[in-house]
Amino acid sequence: MASNPDLEKKLRPIYDAMEVGNYKEGVQLCNKALKRQPDLHIVKALKALAFERSGKMNEALALCEEIQWAKPTDEATLRTLSMVLRSAGKYEPMIKLYENASKVNPKNENLANQWFMSLARTLDFKGQQQVALQLHKNFKRDNYMFWAIMSITLQGQSVPAGQPNVFYSLAERMMAKQNTEGKVQTIEELQLYLIILLGQKDRHADALALLEGDIGVKTKAIENVELRHLRIELLIKTERWKDAREATALILKENSDDWRTILQYFETVFLPIQDSDLKDSENLKEARAFTAEQVQNETKNPKRGPFLAQIELEHRVQEKIGGNKTTVLELLVAYFGKFGSKTCCFEDLSNYISKLDKEDAKEFCKRLRDTYGNKSDTVKDICMQINLARFERFIGNFSQLNSTEINGLVNRFWKLYEEALPLGKDLEETERQYGDDYVIMAAHLLIDLHKETKSYFPLLNATFMLEYALSASKHNYQMKLVLIRIYELLGAYNCAIGIYNTMAIKNVQHDTMSHFITDRATTFGLFNEALTQLYGAHEIYHSNEAETPEMILQAYKYSTFSKMEEFIEFQSRLENSLQKMIADREMIRLEFLKEDSVSRAITWLQELELGNLKYDDQFSKSRIDNRDTSVMLNWNPQSSASVEFLTRAAPQPDRVWMTLFTIIPRILKHMAHLTPIDADYEKLLSTLTNLSASAPSSPEGAAANELTAEEIRLAKILIPVTKAFQTLYTAIVAQNSNSPSKEEPSKTAAAIKDLLTLAATLLKREGAIKSTGVIPWQTFHSLTTTVETVAYLNVTNQCLLNLIATKANKKATFKAVNAVIQDFMAQCRQALQAVQTDVTALRNVVKSDRIKSGLLYEICDGSAFDFVRSPNHQKLIEDKTLKIGASWMNSLVNLQQEAIARVI
Amino acid sequence: MNIREATLDDMIPMQNCNLHNLPENYQMKYYFYHSLTWPQLSYVAEDEKGRIIGYVLAKLEEDPAAEPHGHITSLSVMRTYRRLGVAEKLMTQSQNAMRDVFNCKFVSLHVRKSNRAALQLYRDTLKFTVQDIEKKYYADGEDAYACRKILQ
């Protein structure tokens, strides 16, 4: 707010209107004020803000530019301007403006501060350093010196490890000076000092001296959990074994569960001696005595730490010097006896179980079964039974079963689930039923059966059981994740979305989890639904752009130096997210497909911005993969693939996929503009050729690991088409200039005919679509990719025709080429007609009455599953089957419309 | 199990730990703000493989009129790791820092009225006392128990 009372009186109503969100009135009031005083910057800035808040970004930015020219220097205007520009992601202009303002008012500390902050927003560390030093010189506050040191340290981070780092040396000298003058006082300043020392080679002893010295004491560093651990780490690095062991033992006596300290304790045991000397060493004796003592101290409500420490110790001894294997096995069995009814028991032991010999692993499960196999009366018993089942699965006891055996197990687990239900009848709605994991295990077995037999009926049965169990545990996201994957395999996108939407995915989860619903979302033919998911997930990247830089500024304000790197790293992780780019390419595909007329598609391509469509190696390599693929429960043996992997409908998109779907719009855009053949075009063509060359014949090819056969075919079709454009363009240029290198027109026509014939051959889909009861993902993928391919070809054909029409001086010369293109267009039409025939046949099968008499009958008739046979579940099975059918119908209807719209 | 200070990088696994556990819809900047302003108050628990299994998000109550006190914004432990004292350890760590670093006299928190399990944990295990019922405290209109505990 301005300090001038007259001005304040003028501005008050504007601020009031804005505060209550009345931006329209805000603009009107600004206009009124500007009529009287046209050059009042603050009012202009407020008007820009009102525009921005009401979504009129272009008007807002135009006004901002006007104000920028006038170089305002008052804080209120600058602050308002900065708000508008920030929301548009424009940070650079404010640097200049604050620099200017602070030079005009050198005594104004706040302006100089803002100048520093504007540099911090763009991560301009060198600029920050200079301004921070100036701030320190002019205003003499110590924290400005730390800002400068932090800015120098951040510059040092881009120096590759191992090379001399002048930034760190400088930062260290400045820090040492601060320290001598007694100015290093807070724990955050100490942290900054440590960052600088530990960023350099072989400085562990110095860092340790600092931590154990006066500042360490003064800042109570040793009470800080992190610094206490850092000290131990440094004691180990500097080989002060005795001190390190004492420090770890002290912590463990206080908190025997502290795993990080347990591991550090073992380092002090194993690192100082050779493996060959281990057997009779004092170290080992002492460690065994210590862990045994820790175990003995656990009497009532024992903690897991000491028992796990004992297993870890003997496991390590076994790995290092061999010896008696039964020790570990006995410890594992005893651990189960103590903690077998804790849900985390499987997680605790699985790593050790995986290291056992096959025989020992079998023995482990047998002994558990013999001792605990028959109890399932209490919640604890159930938990123990589920743990036992997890171990059985993990050691391979449920692998390679025939379908009768699997059906038997599924029925057994279903029975156990049902028996556990009464125990949970009083659970709150947010809780899970005790036997839920039985159902998930049953689903995993049914997924195995699907993989083995290729039949989709096991998957249908899994969805029914999961849906039933989900109604009793509304928030069990593990069931939801399996369901989403199974629905996708079943080609029922609406059902998958329905479940996904109940998970309330938010914030960072959009980056890590959205791949479950957005990967190849185009496939299902439901373009609007897919785009809604993609746009929703993209929000996180906008908020990262807008919010994270502000947090970096806060870190300077609060002098939270230890967090600075974390924020910068976090911002970069989201900004360079692989998922962000994969989602972006999927959006481009869908937005292109939404333009169903050729002329609109061409206009869309012409307007497509190239800025983000990078595909070079450097760009690919610097993408960061934040996708969470480990969140799904998995008890499969380590020798086989995870449930997450097994339920992928297609290979997971990665950098090759991203490159392919970057190149396609780029090539099309080039054609849409009728741009001359240049180096860029050649590069696109060669990249496309390289991508599609490695597969599917060679299974080790990069493309085969990421692309489906249909996608590779798409790439292969576009190669001759891209070459045809190249050939025709070159021929037209030669003809026009009457160049001696010009070819006979008939030769050009023949060359293009060869290329387009190749494309047409590839376009013919192999293998007829079977109209059985289920329409799986694969069927939709095949149909949709064909429609998508023709959508691209419609554009490329039109571009070839446009080349002749607009570029050739003597159009008649290219009459034969024209005919060749027309021929190819007819082939494209045929491909679409084939899609239509298939879709029509499929639509007949999935009408709801046909579902009832067909698919539903097949599911229920003579089913081997108790769940399906139970009269109590008939309604649910019918409902869910009809829902799946409705989703198929929805996809088919849309797909048919898309195909029809593209017949030209 | 480990208890350590939360870092920004934990945001990503923390959010997945929340797939079920956090009904309140916190914005990203809310986590940021905590981590930035009172880095000593928020902790994560991880399992032996280094995966996040729980966390406590806490802050200093910035009411100049009241005694200095801490506030637990969010406490979450993954289902698989319930009943192992994880919550207790997280809370102790945060409360110690409140007392030692910020001189807090007490710590406060809110519990959904319907969340009986959580109330039981806070009251019986963690020795909080219910001070008050705050009507319609949550965005969806549910009441909250306002609880507190004196820090010695």
Interface residues (C-beta under 8 A of the other chain):
Chain A: I187 K220 E223 N224 V225 E226 H229 N255 D257 D258 W259 R260 N301 K303 R304 G305 L308 K342 T343 C344 E347 D348 N351 E428 T430 E431 R432 H475 N476 Y477 M503 A504 K506 N507 V508 Q509 D511 T512 M513 I540 S543 N544 E547 T548 E550 M551 Q554 A555 Y558 T560 S562 K563 E566 F567 E569 F570 R573 N626 D628 V631
Chain B: M1 N2 I3 R4 E5 T7 L8 D9 M11 I12 Q15 N16 N18 L19 H20 P23 N25 Y26 Q27 M28 K29 F32 Y33 S35 L36 T37 P39 Q40 Y43 E46 D47 E48 K49 I53 R79 T80 Y81 R82 R83 L84 G85 K89 Q93 D100 V101 S114 N115 R116 A117
